[in-house]
Amino acid sequence: MTKFRDGFMMKSPIPAHDAIMDEMKAKSKESSGRDDAPDFSNSEVAELKKDYDKAKAEHDSPASMSPLNQGGYVGGGMSASDYAPTADLYMNMFQGIAQGAREYDENKNDPEVQARSKAMKAQRLGKRIDKIDKKQGAGKGDGQALDDKRRKLAKKRAEALVDQTQFEDIAKQSKQNDYNSLIANMTEADKKKYGIIT
């Protein structure tokens, strides 16, 4: 058995109480012949009664049997102070969620991100159209329903491609505006240094 388990079991009320009670009954049987209940008129039994009450008092609360009160695991170096509060962990988790939400909002309004999103949407719709074409080529499914579905998907794909082009144009214009602003704020020496003017 481990030191922790031995210490924990020694705190258990069952062995401690049973052993003392058995000894009290044995002493009572010697003095009075009764073994069903302790004979408290015997001085040895009265002394054991004090030990019995002390052992019982130690086990009245379940908290006294907690591993925290046992000194931790042998060699583990655990103690009651190792059980840290978790408030900081929750705080970090919620800060991470908030940071992710902020980054999502910033990216959602970025024209380059929007252009990539529309390009991916057009690609997905194109794959769905290809599947419909394969079904029609194999003669599977309802021809009219597949044509209607293909027409709707083709319309959505065309809209996504138009949106992609518009967002790419917005992104290019934004970059050009940033470049122009940077150039406007540079000195003539810096412009020469970086080869913008000769």
Helices and strands as residue ranges (DSSP letters): H 3-11, H 13-32, H 43-58, G 62-65, G 67-70, G 80-82, H 87-108, H 111-138, H 143-185, H 188-193
